[in-house]
Amino acid sequence: MNADSVLPRRPAPGSEAPRADVPSPGRRGRRNSARQGAAAALHGVGAVTAVLLVLAAIGAMIGEPVLIPSLAASAGVLHSTPTLPVAQPRSVVVAHLLGAGAGYVVLALAQSSPWSAALAGGLTFAATTLARTPHSPACATAVVVVLQTPAPARFVPLLLGATVILVLAGFAASRIRPGAARYPVRWW
């Protein structure tokens, strides 16, 4: 048995002439594509900025920091790649809670230091991988917990609320712009 009897013969790439049923890209198509890309980028910038401003405003109203760097990173992930597993609500919410948990576990075993923060980030990555909730910004949440040592009774509910706001903002933003990818692909 040889490969010719099993595999169909195909011409080498580039050896075919363009087919009549495949339209060739024209100038107009590229211009429309660029406009659509710019509109999507502008929409994403507006959505990310708006949700981060909401978190900052909530924090100012209640006198507690609700906006932390890892949530800004999550907003970017959620609005730039809304269909990927890392952006789905389960990953966003659960991963940040796992990150906070890893941070508090490390704090219970060691003092706050860059070394223990690095360990908490690694533990978060392991926990989110095992829980099948990939979301790399959650590693930064663990680092924030270890380096800033916030009180868990205040921090964890604020973190949960902030991640839910991020998810709801992603849901709303995907419904506002026509032709945008629908978020979420799945809720859980």
Secondary structure, DSSP 8 states (H G I E B T S, - for coil): --HHHHS-----TT-S---TTS----HHHHHHHHHHHHHHHHHHHHHHHHHHHHHHHHHHHHTS----HHHHHHHHHHHHSTTSGGGSHHHHHHHHHHHHHHHHHHHHHS-SSHHHHHHHHHHHHHHHHHTT---THHHHHHHHHHHH---HHHHHHHHHHHHHHHHHHHHHHHHHSTT---S-S---
